[in-house]
Amino acid sequence: MRITVFGANGPTGRHLTGQALAAGHQVVAVTRRPGSLTPRPGLTVAVADATDPVTVAPAIEGADAVLSALGTRFSTSAITTYSASATAITDAMAHHGVKRLLVVSSSIADPEWRPSGAYFFNHVLDPLVNRRLGRTLHEDMRRMEGVIRRTGLDWTFVRPSGLFQHPVVTAYRTAETSADGVFTARTDLAASMLREMDAGRYVRTAMGVITTEVKPSIAKLIWNEGVRKK
Ligand SMILES: NC(=O)c1ccc[n+]([C@@H]2O[C@H](COP(=O)([O-])OP(=O)(O)OC[C@H]3O[C@@H](n4cnc5c(N)ncnc54)[C@H](OP(=O)(O)O)[C@@H]3O)[C@@H](O)[C@H]2O)c1
């Protein structure tokens, strides 16, 4: 298949691109920083700002599916990256007759999501980090889901929990709406997207994805995601 990947240069997008190429797909990798992607057989780099309809459309033309793992950082100001890119991407897909869209969202987008047995996370980290520091980001993620829901596309919202780096794909779990767990390895997130692209088990609904075989330490996660990533 020919797949357009948004956020291809990000920590999840790199796994997505690598796994898709390894599976024999042709990948159009969308980035605003083309020099940072190494040329490989099967890979085409498209330079585009995902919020700009003019640059997005050519990256989508001729695709069999569009996968998005793009993202931005927490901010105290309003964030529009998710909803604006969803508008540009879905408009271009409708224009070019591309139907299948898988887009990374978050477990937080499910208002009922409270992973079981995670007292410290549910009562301290989640209210402080996700609902307070990440408030404007998650508001825009919900707007993104609203934009996509209103289209006639075959969409899937892919909702991971706290992302961490792990070298290999594990026996991850998926569930409709959201999954009962605090963590998701980026390798598993990427693998679940490619599997769902083929399987079509969660079309026009949300797929939660979690990793249960390995766990990062909370301190390591905060260091890697909150401090080192900046
Ligand atoms: N961190 C967590 O615990 C967590 C939990 C649940 C969900 N998520 C979500 O999971 C997704 C993936 O996270 P991640 O940490 O792997 O990636 P990320 O660092 O959030 O971002 C990935 C890429 O998005 C691209 N991007 C941002 N704005 C863009 C724009 N306007 N046009 C084109 N590309 C743009 C950037 O690529 P270029 O600079 O190359 O253009 C960047 O490398 C994000 O949406 C994140 O919010 C994260």
The ligand as a Gaussian input file, in Angstrom:
#p B3LYP/6-31G(d) Opt

LIG

0 1
 N        3.519000      11.756000      25.325000
 C        2.494000      11.029000      25.752000
 O        2.521000      10.442000      26.848000
 C        1.257000      10.917000      24.901000
 C        0.141000      10.217000      25.370000
 C       -0.970000      10.074000      24.551000
 C       -0.962000      10.637000      23.281000
 N        0.127000      11.321000      22.852000
 C        0.112000      11.873000      21.484000
 O        0.818000      10.964000      20.650000
 C        1.237000      11.678000      19.455000
 C        2.662000      11.276000      19.094000
 O        3.529000      11.715000      20.108000
 P        5.120000      11.724000      19.855000
 O        5.713000      12.081000      21.173000
 O        5.526000      10.490000      19.182000
 O        5.298000      12.887000      18.777000
 P        5.442000      14.500000      18.968000
 O        6.793000      14.786000      19.508000
 O        4.278000      15.010000      19.745000
 O        5.320000      15.107000      17.479000
 C        5.560000      14.384000      16.323000
 C        5.815000      15.240000      15.129000
 O        4.688000      16.059000      14.791000
 C        5.154000      16.897000      13.742000
 N        4.372000      18.136000      13.640000
 C        3.969000      18.964000      14.619000
 N        3.299000      20.020000      14.102000
 C        3.304000      19.842000      12.749000
 C        2.805000      20.591000      11.662000
 N        2.154000      21.754000      11.843000
 N        2.994000      20.103000      10.408000
 C        3.658000      18.946000      10.196000
 N        4.162000      18.203000      11.192000
 C        3.996000      18.636000      12.449000
 C        6.625000      17.209000      14.056000
 O        7.383000      16.911000      12.884000
 P        8.332000      17.980000      12.091000
 O        8.899000      18.916000      13.108000
 O        9.309000      17.100000      11.419000
 O        7.478000      18.673000      11.093000
 C        6.962000      16.219000      15.189000
 O        8.186000      15.566000      15.007000
 C        1.038000      13.159000      19.767000
 O       -0.138000      13.623000      19.128000
 C        0.839000      13.181000      21.267000
 O        0.064000      14.285000      21.702000
 C        1.241000      11.466000      23.620000

